[in-house]
Amino acid sequence: MNQSDNLPSHHGTDSAPKKTYPNETIKLLLERGSLRNFTDKKIPPDIMQTVLEAGIHAPTGGNLQPYSIIKIENKSTAALLAKLCGEQNFIAEASVNLLFCIDYHRLQRWAEIETAPFTATASFRHFWIGFQDTIIAAQNICTAADALGLGSVYIGTVTECFRELIDIFDLPQGVFPVVLLTLGYPKAKPPVKKKLGVPIVVHDEKYHELDDVALRKAFDDKYPGLKVQITPERLDTIAEVCRKVHGEVFAQKCIETIEKNGFINAVQRYFGLHYRADEMPCGNDEFMKIMEESGCNWFKKFEYI
Ligand SMILES: Cc1cc2nc3c(=O)[nH]c(=O)nc-3n(C[C@H](O)[C@H](O)[C@H](O)COP(=O)(O)O)c2cc1C
């Protein structure tokens, strides 16, 4: 059984929004939250069009726009996505799902039609920029959607179903899924979550290492009270994870720490029970294989003629 079931949420602690803001844009950004409760109200086509236009007006390396967005409104496709992306049922309830894909296929076709050289599906540099371009467009869409009274949540578990997505949406060679964005009207305004603050995340001029006390305090402030109850199953799972990735001595040390504290702390919960440190690296080879099968050879040595 997945030990993350019935755990207190890892999405963090609600933070009370500020009362005053310099303007509406800053208010929108500081009061945003991921939405997982959607009404069945449909997004009108003109609203959707505005949201999408705002997204594709985002900055993009060289103004190349190496991405495509699959717009999914079909209910049975959404239900299938919900299942494939780890039984996240709210995906099926949302009005629209957008699958963001890095897309060098369109540019490759353009180069072929116009007789231009092309190696973007075989170049790490193009991958690096194209991935960023894709996400930046997605985030512009989130903000535009929020501004028009919608809400959204990213779904990262497309990693669990790359092949299925490529198949379902007829993605050609050179097109690869990056992230799903689930969009719709909110049943209620989503909570605003606490974040690590500016002094922790922003480094003046150079990277400054926090000492242990300051680092622990930063995360304690972000996740106050996130203390997971000890159960024999959870202890067994954490011990097994620790044993597999760091060995028996570390496993014993981790369990002793938990027993001394009287609870499983936030980071033990993150990497011992939810994003399990032993499971997360599984399938690295397979991911590379799927990318190669999709004509995306961004990480391989390029063979010149
Ligand atoms: C790349 C990415 C993947 C995510 N995947 C999921 C997901 O699969 N399911 C989910 O419920 N939330 C997902 N989220 C939303 C995060 O859980 C959320 O952003 C985080 O808990 C912070 O909460 P906030 O967005 O309300 O500030 C994802 C967010 C990002 C940026």
The ligand as an ORCA input file, in Angstrom:
! r2SCAN-3c Opt
* xyz 0 1
  C       5.216     20.911    -11.869
  C       4.092     20.771    -10.886
  C       3.446     19.558    -10.728
  C       2.367     19.433     -9.850
  N       1.671     18.241     -9.792
  C       0.583     18.162     -9.002
  C      -0.211     16.991     -9.025
  O       0.074     16.021     -9.725
  N      -1.327     16.961     -8.235
  C      -1.680     18.036     -7.453
  O      -2.712     17.942     -6.775
  N      -0.944     19.161     -7.418
  C       0.158     19.261     -8.182
  N       0.879     20.418     -8.211
  C       0.479     21.565     -7.367
  C       1.361     21.692     -6.143
  O       1.041     20.665     -5.229
  C       1.149     23.080     -5.516
  O       1.589     24.057     -6.419
  C       1.917     23.190     -4.202
  O       1.408     22.311     -3.235
  C       1.868     24.607     -3.656
  O       0.523     25.001     -3.471
  P      -0.051     26.300     -4.196
  O       0.091     26.115     -5.677
  O      -1.486     26.346     -3.770
  O       0.747     27.475     -3.717
  C       1.959     20.549     -9.065
  C       2.628     21.776     -9.209
  C       3.673     21.901    -10.118
  C       4.333     23.243    -10.280
*
